[in-house]
Amino acid sequence: SLIGVSNMISIDIFKNWLTPNISSKSIVKMGKLISLIIMIFSFGFAVWIKEAELDYGALAAIGAGVQWQAFPAYLLGLYTNIGTNSILLGIIIGSICDIILVSLIFSGHNPFTAIHPSLDPVATSLSSLVGVAFNLIIIGFGHFCFRFKDTYNNDN
């Protein structure tokens, strides 16, 4: 997964978006630097979780919720002509929504039990579904209201 994240940041974000005229040698250096930064961050995060004795369930719930954000991108990317900007914005907003909800759940301020106490056992699953719902809503707004176009495919 380190190679995938490094490749995504260095190629998809820097080469294709921020610095399109960058040389291949510079992209390789940037990929190595990004990998090093991610490894240092991951190590520090693992030590912090161990030292703070945090609940691993919160981390697993956030990870699952963020992974669920890829579902609309996969489905809509295969079967529709919705632009990449709408899908990217949906993933970002859906992930932020899910992270906020999971943080509230594990901090003891579960918003779902305020709706009904019987929702407590499924609160982390609901946070993922709410994140995906926001993801789809933002994709719809981006595509139909703001008319975000696909920057990589001229067919749209």
C-alpha positions in Angstrom: 0.0 0.0 0.0 3.0 2.3 0.5 3.9 2.0 -3.2 0.3 2.7 -4.2 0.0 5.8 -2.1 3.4 7.1 -3.2 2.5 6.5 -6.8 -0.9 8.1 -6.5 0.6 11.3 -4.9 3.7 11.6 -7.1 2.1 10.7 -10.4 -1.6 11.5 -10.1 -1.4 14.7 -8.1 2.0 16.2 -8.9 2.8 15.0 -12.4 -0.8 15.1 -13.8 -2.1 18.0 -11.9 0.3 20.4 -10.0 3.5 20.1 -12.0 2.8 18.6 -15.5 6.2 19.5 -16.9 8.3 17.8 -14.2 11.0 15.4 -15.3 10.9 11.6 -14.7 14.0 11.8 -12.6 12.3 14.4 -10.3 9.1 12.3 -10.1 11.2 9.3 -8.9 12.9 11.5 -6.2 9.6 12.8 -5.2 8.1 9.3 -4.9 11.0 8.2 -2.7 10.5 11.3 -0.5 6.8 10.8 -0.2 7.4 7.1 0.7 9.8 8.2 3.4 7.4 10.8 4.8 4.6 8.2 4.9 6.8 5.6 6.7 7.8 8.2 9.3 4.2 9.3 9.8 3.0 5.7 10.0 5.7 4.8 12.5 4.9 7.8 14.7 1.1 7.1 14.5 1.7 3.5 15.5 3.8 4.6 18.5 1.2 7.2 19.5 -1.6 4.6 19.4 0.4 2.2 21.6 1.5 4.9 24.1 -2.0 6.5 24.3 -3.6 3.0 24.6 -6.2 4.0 22.1 -9.0 1.7 21.0 -8.0 -0.1 17.8 -11.7 -0.3 16.9 -11.7 3.4 16.1 -8.8 3.0 13.7 -10.4 0.0 12.1 -13.8 1.8 11.8 -12.1 4.9 10.2 -10.2 2.6 7.8 -13.3 0.7 6.8 -15.2 4.0 6.3 -12.6 5.5 4.1 -12.4 2.3 2.0 -16.2 2.5 1.6 -15.8 5.9 0.0 -14.2 4.2 -3.0 -17.4 2.3 -3.8 -19.2 5.1 -5.6 -16.0 6.0 -7.5 -15.7 2.4 -8.7 -19.4 2.0 -9.6 -19.9 5.4 -11.2 -16.5 5.3 -13.0 -17.4 2.1 -14.7 -21.0 2.8 -15.7 -21.5 6.5 -16.0 -19.8 9.6 -17.6 -19.6 11.5 -14.3 -16.4 13.6 -14.1 -13.4 12.8 -12.0 -13.6 16.2 -10.2 -17.1 15.4 -8.9 -16.1 11.9 -7.7 -12.9 13.2 -6.0 -14.9 15.9 -4.2 -17.4 13.3 -3.1 -14.7 11.0 -1.8 -13.1 13.9 0.2 -16.4 15.1 1.7 -17.6 11.5 2.5 -14.3 10.6 4.1 -14.3 13.7 6.3 -17.9 13.1 7.3 -17.1 9.5 8.3 -14.0 10.4 10.2 -15.9 13.1 12.2 -18.7 10.6 13.0 -16.4 7.8 14.1 -14.5 10.3 16.2 -17.7 11.3 17.9 -18.7 7.7 18.4 -15.5 6.7 20.1 -15.3 9.9 22.2 -18.6 9.0 23.9 -20.8 11.5 22.0 -22.5 9.0 19.7 -24.9 11.0 17.4 -26.8 7.9 16.5 -27.8 7.1 20.0 -29.3 10.6 20.2 -31.7 9.5 17.4 -32.5 6.1 19.0 -30.5 4.1 21.7 -30.9 0.9 19.8 -28.6 2.2 17.1 -25.5 2.0 19.4 -24.3 -1.5 18.3 -24.3 -0.5 14.6 -23.1 3.1 15.0 -19.7 2.6 13.2 -21.4 0.9 10.3 -23.9 3.7 10.1 -21.1 6.3 10.1 -19.7 4.6 6.9 -23.1 4.6 5.3 -23.7 8.2 6.1 -20.3 9.0 4.7 -21.2 7.2 1.4 -24.5 9.0 1.3 -22.8 12.4 1.6 -20.3 11.2 -1.0 -23.1 10.4 -3.5 -24.9 13.7 -2.7 -21.8 15.7 -3.4 -21.1 13.8 -6.6 -24.6 14.6 -7.7 -24.3 18.3 -6.9 -20.9 18.4 -8.6 -22.1 16.7 -11.7 -25.7 18.0 -12.2 -25.6 21.5 -10.5 -22.0 22.7 -11.0 -21.3 20.7 -14.2 -17.9 19.6 -13.2 -16.3 18.1 -16.3 -13.8 15.2 -16.6 -10.4 16.7 -17.0 -8.8 13.5 -18.2 -11.4 12.3 -20.7 -12.6 14.6 -23.5 -15.7 12.4 -24.2 -17.7 14.2 -21.5 
